Every structure is written in C-alpha cells, then in structure tokens.
Amino acid sequence: MKNKREKLIIYVILILGGVFIVTPFLWMTLSALNTPEEIVSYPKKIIPKTVTLNNFKEVFSLNNFKNYFINSVLVTFFITLGEVITTVMAAFAFARLEFKGKNILFYMLIGTMMVPSEILIIPNFVFLSNIQWINSYKALIIPWCTSVFSIFLLRQHFLKVPKELYYAAKIDGCNDFKFLIRILIPIVRPAIVTVLIMKAINSWNAFMWPMVMTNSESMRTLPTALAKFSSEVGSDYHLIMAMASLIIIPIIILYLLLQKYIISGVGGSGVKG
C-alpha cells in the first residue's frame, strides 16, 4: 500500500511538471492560430473561436525569412557535423590511445567547463575581428565545432567497451582508425546520436553568438530575426507567436523522434542532468 501511494505521488508530480513545461508551448501555438482581434480580446480564451493560418503565411512572406531559415539550417548542420567528427576522435584518443600528458590535458579541458561562455564573448569577438571573420559563416560555425562536454560524454562510453575487444582487433591487423569506424562507433551509436541531437538543438536556438558576430541581414539566423521582428511588429502578438512557433516546432519534432537516444546516451555514461 505504501509503495502504491509513493508511486501515485511521483506520477502526480511528474504530470504536474509536464503540464507546467508544456503549457507555454501550447499557449504559443494556439496564439499563433488566433486572429488579430481575438488575441487581444478579454477575457482571453484558451482555444480560439476562429482558427487561421494567415499569421504563418504573413511570416513566410517576409523578405528575408527564407534567408534566415537557410542560414539557420546551414549553421546548425555544419556545427553539428563538425562537433561529431572532432569529439569522436578526441574522445577516442583520451579513452584508448596512450600519449604523454594525456591525463593532464584531459583535466585541463574539463576545467574549461567551469568558465562561463559569456565571459569569452568579447575576447572572441576581438580575435575574430582581427582575422576578419566577423559577419561570415566561418565565425558562426568554426568556433563551435567541438565541445568539452561531448568529449567527456563519449569518452565515458568508449571506456565502457572492453579493452580485450580493442586488443583482439589490433591482433587481427585492424588499425586505430578502422577500429573506431567499424567497431567502436556502432557500439556507442546512441551516445553519438545524443551528442548530435544536443548540438543541433543548441545551434538552432543560439541567439547571443549570432547576434554579436553578424551585422547584416544576410547573415542573421532565425532566433536573431525573431528578436528584430518582435521589435518591428510591436503589439502584433499573433505574428510574434507564429514566427516563434515556426522556429521551435521543428526542433521539438526532432527531439520527440530521437529522445530515446538522449536518455540511453546520457544515462549510460553515468552523467546526470
């Protein structure tokens, strides 16, 4: 009886937490389907009387929306691809290869995780400005093509693979690169997909870095475009919510489709959070 009561309490807390998290997204989507008159009406109704898609059509008709979308897709794709390549190789080196200063270098990398990224924005801006990368894809993509946390996460998974498998592959004439590609990556695929999803979400939603590193409309991404758009349309909340929905919904769908990899990837490494 006590166990049933505890489970009931847990389920109630989880349901309330889920409702609390989902409510803003639901409100945003329903507001995007409202007419201009109904969204400012009082009292506010949760479900609109008149559902319209004109708000989305108006957002799509913006002069630079297509350009914003292409920039976000390109930046997200190449950052995610770059991080997967660099972190897989770095994690393999720290997990399986032996070289001088390996542990010291790894601890130094872990130590950089304690430095807030906001502190580095000004030095990074000055450096990229000196090498004339400002307002370019290079500034938006290359600095984010790796992640210390992803290296740590993948290293933990690589260490869980028995060393005997590595030694057996070496005896059979398999070099380190072939072992990584043909054996290790298929084994830890959930963790690699986890890194891919997390980076894609972070890159798609990035605001501060693209805002600082770009100074023209041709290089803006969707989150920065939303900030500009919300200041231009003022109190046209139906349009703001429509644009926000177009930005958020694709990444929510991606997460829902691949969430099992995040759970298994992060949980399997012993990392909480």
C-alpha positions in Angstrom: 0.0 0.0 0.0 2.9 2.3 0.9 4.6 1.7 -2.5 1.4 2.4 -4.4 1.0 5.7 -2.5 4.6 6.7 -3.3 4.2 5.8 -7.0 0.9 7.8 -7.1 2.7 10.9 -5.6 5.5 10.5 -8.1 3.1 10.3 -11.0 1.2 13.3 -9.8 4.4 15.4 -9.5 5.6 14.3 -13.0 2.2 15.1 -14.6 2.1 18.5 -13.0 5.7 19.1 -14.1 4.8 18.0 -17.6 1.8 20.3 -17.7 3.9 23.2 -16.4 6.5 22.7 -19.1 4.1 22.1 -22.0 1.7 25.0 -21.2 3.9 27.8 -22.6 4.4 25.9 -25.9 0.7 25.1 -26.2 -0.2 28.8 -25.4 2.3 29.9 -28.1 0.9 27.6 -30.7 -2.8 28.5 -30.0 -1.9 32.2 -30.0 -0.3 31.8 -33.4 -3.6 30.5 -34.7 -5.6 33.4 -33.4 -6.9 36.3 -35.4 -5.5 39.8 -34.6 -8.8 40.8 -32.9 -9.2 37.7 -30.8 -5.7 37.6 -29.4 -6.2 40.9 -27.7 -9.8 40.2 -26.6 -10.8 39.9 -22.9 -11.4 37.6 -21.3 -8.8 35.5 -23.1 -10.0 32.1 -24.3 -7.6 29.2 -24.4 -9.0 27.7 -27.6 -9.6 30.3 -30.3 -13.0 30.6 -31.9 -11.6 31.3 -35.3 -8.5 29.3 -36.3 -6.4 31.0 -39.0 -3.2 30.2 -40.8 -2.8 33.7 -42.2 -0.3 34.5 -39.4 2.1 31.9 -40.7 1.6 33.0 -44.3 2.4 36.6 -43.3 5.6 35.4 -41.6 6.6 33.4 -44.6 6.1 36.4 -46.8 8.8 38.4 -45.0 11.5 39.4 -47.4 14.4 37.8 -45.5 12.6 34.8 -43.9 13.9 32.3 -46.4 17.4 33.7 -46.0 17.1 33.4 -42.2 15.9 29.8 -42.5 18.7 28.8 -44.8 21.3 30.4 -42.5 20.0 28.5 -39.5 19.9 25.2 -41.4 23.5 25.6 -42.7 24.9 26.8 -39.4 23.2 24.0 -37.5 24.2 21.3 -39.9 27.9 22.2 -40.2 28.3 22.9 -36.5 26.7 19.5 -35.6 28.8 17.7 -38.2 32.0 19.3 -37.1 31.3 18.6 -33.4 30.5 14.9 -34.1 33.8 14.5 -36.0 36.1 16.3 -33.6 34.6 15.0 -30.4 34.5 11.3 -31.6 38.2 11.5 -32.5 39.2 13.4 -29.3 37.2 11.1 -27.1 38.8 8.0 -28.7 42.2 9.5 -28.2 41.6 10.1 -24.5 40.0 6.7 -24.0 42.2 4.3 -25.9 45.4 6.0 -27.1 48.5 6.5 -24.8 50.5 9.7 -25.2 52.4 11.9 -22.9 50.4 14.3 -20.8 47.1 12.7 -21.7 45.5 13.0 -18.2 46.8 16.5 -17.6 45.4 17.7 -20.9 42.0 16.0 -20.3 41.7 17.6 -16.8 42.6 21.0 -18.3 39.8 20.6 -20.9 37.3 19.6 -18.1 38.4 22.7 -16.2 37.4 24.9 -19.1 33.8 23.8 -18.5 33.8 26.0 -15.3 34.4 29.2 -17.3 31.0 30.8 -18.3 30.8 31.3 -22.1 29.6 34.8 -21.7 33.0 35.9 -20.3 34.6 34.8 -23.6 32.4 36.7 -26.0 34.4 39.9 -26.0 37.8 38.3 -26.4 36.4 36.0 -29.1 34.9 39.0 -30.9 38.2 40.9 -30.8 40.1 37.9 -32.1 37.6 37.1 -34.9 37.5 40.7 -35.9 41.3 40.8 -36.2 41.3 37.9 -38.6 38.3 39.4 -40.5 35.8 36.6 -39.8 33.0 38.8 -38.5 29.8 38.6 -40.4 30.7 35.3 -42.1 29.8 31.6 -41.8 33.3 30.9 -40.5 32.6 33.0 -37.4 29.2 31.3 -36.9 30.4 27.7 -37.4 34.1 27.0 -36.7 34.3 28.2 -33.1 31.5 25.8 -32.1 32.7 22.7 -34.0 33.8 21.0 -30.7 32.6 20.6 -27.2 34.4 19.6 -24.0 31.2 18.1 -22.5 30.7 16.0 -25.6 34.3 14.7 -25.5 33.8 13.8 -21.8 30.4 12.1 -22.6 31.8 10.0 -25.5 35.0 9.2 -23.6 32.9 7.6 -20.8 31.1 5.4 -23.3 34.3 4.4 -25.1 35.9 3.4 -21.7 32.9 1.0 -21.1 33.9 -1.0 -24.2 36.1 -3.9 -23.1 39.8 -3.4 -23.8 40.0 -7.0 -24.9 37.9 -6.1 -27.9 40.5 -3.4 -28.9 43.4 -5.8 -28.4 41.7 -8.5 -30.4 41.2 -6.1 -33.3 44.8 -5.0 -33.2 45.9 -8.6 -33.3 43.7 -9.1 -36.4 45.5 -6.3 -38.1 42.9 -3.5 -37.5 44.5 -0.1 -37.0 43.1 2.5 -34.6 41.0 4.3 -37.3 39.4 1.2 -38.6 38.6 0.0 -35.0 37.0 3.4 -34.3 34.9 3.4 -37.5 33.9 -0.2 -37.9 33.7 -1.4 -34.2 33.6 1.4 -31.7 31.2 3.8 -33.3 28.4 1.2 -34.0 28.7 0.1 -30.3 28.3 3.6 -28.9 25.9 4.9 -31.6 23.2 6.1 -29.0 25.8 8.3 -27.3 26.9 9.8 -30.7 23.3 10.4 -31.7 22.8 12.1 -28.3 25.7 14.5 -29.0 24.3 15.2 -32.4 20.8 16.0 -31.1 22.0 18.2 -28.2 24.3 20.2 -30.5 21.6 20.6 -33.2 19.2 21.9 -30.6 21.7 24.3 -29.1 22.9 25.6 -32.5 19.4 26.1 -33.8 18.4 28.0 -30.7 21.6 30.1 -30.4 21.0 33.8 -30.1 23.8 35.6 -28.4 26.7 34.4 -30.6 25.0 35.0 -34.0 23.7 38.4 -32.8 27.2 39.5 -31.8 29.1 38.0 -34.7 26.8 39.3 -37.5 26.0 42.8 -38.6 23.9 42.3 -41.8 20.5 40.8 -42.5 22.0 38.4 -45.0 23.9 36.5 -42.2 21.2 36.6 -39.5 19.7 33.3 -38.2 16.1 32.7 -37.1 16.4 33.5 -33.3 18.1 36.8 -34.1 15.5 37.5 -36.7 12.7 36.9 -34.1 14.2 39.5 -31.8 14.3 42.0 -34.7 10.8 41.0 -35.8 9.3 41.4 -32.4 10.6 44.9 -32.1 9.2 45.8 -35.5 5.7 44.5 -35.2 5.3 45.7 -31.6 1.9 44.5 -30.2 1.1 42.1 -33.1 1.4 39.2 -30.8 -0.2 36.8 -33.2 2.6 37.3 -35.7 5.3 37.0 -33.0 3.8 33.8 -31.8 3.6 32.5 -35.3 7.3 33.1 -36.0 8.3 31.7 -32.6 6.2 28.5 -33.5 8.0 28.1 -36.8 11.3 28.3 -35.1 10.6 26.0 -32.1 8.3 23.3 -33.7 11.0 21.7 -36.0 13.4 21.2 -33.1 10.6 19.8 -30.8 9.7 17.3 -33.5 13.4 16.3 -33.8 13.6 15.8 -30.1 10.4 13.8 -29.8 11.6 11.5 -32.6 15.0 10.9 -31.1 14.6 11.4 -27.4 15.3 7.7 -26.6 18.8 8.2 -27.8 19.3 11.1 -25.4 18.0 9.0 -22.5 20.1 6.0 -23.3 23.2 8.0 -24.2 23.3 10.3 -21.2 22.1 7.7 -18.8 24.5 5.1 -20.0 27.5 7.3 -19.3 26.6 7.9 -15.6 26.1 11.6 -16.3 23.2 13.2 -14.6 21.4 16.4 -15.6 
